[in-house]
Amino acid sequence: MTETDYALLRSQFIALAGGEPDALANASNFVALLYNALENVNWLGIYVLRDDTLVLGPFQGKPACVRIPLGSGVCGTAAATLQTQRVADVHAFPGHIACDPDSRSELVVPLIVHNELVGVLDIDSPSPDRFSDGDQAGIELLCERFCEALPVSTPFSSKGL
């Protein structure tokens, strides 16, 4: 597996976002960019926060779970704790929600705008222990840049995305 160039991905996303104010357009391009750039990934998408639930947003891969309660599974845990969850073996994660039985490892990064959770980025791989420290750091920086490109007021509100 080759090393991912996260600086290049950041530059590519900045060019794609290019002042675009629409959260849905930016989220869709962000997901497509990452899905096509990362090796050995079988699902990648955004879940947006709606009240106490994460709701499926733009994604690439097989159909997915539509709603995940805060605190449930890897995504719900990342959202509830506001901490990235890097899981080497999802089958060993208590309460894991198996949307795709082919997924073996997962990286979930909270998306935070002005100190408020707006959703999570979820990345699944069919390989155990797919995500390294470098992947986590690179994806977290990309998520920060993505959040900076979102509108200031309620970027994923039920009236927006």
C-alpha angles and dihedrals in degrees: 000000000000124000113261116239100225093175089059091048089051091052091047092051092048088054092047094048091044096163094316106156097196113104094201093053092047093046092050093050092043092054094045092048094052096041092054094043101046119080124225097015122136100181135021128170152127126259112200124212116248111175104303096342137082109225125199115262133170113340146158121221137041121344110286145204107289101207131030121181117229109267094024122115125337095307095047091047092052090049095046095046097034086226129122112252116212109183120187093191117022091193088065093051111102110243095008111175109222106211091156116025089205092067114102105165133027143194119197122182123189114235109222127185118184091345092307126113111239098169145303137268110228123197123182130190131192089221124081115244092008097152122074132195087261092053091050093049092045094048092046090054091048090051090052090053091047091052090050088057093055122097114269096237118062099323094188101029117145085257092052120036 
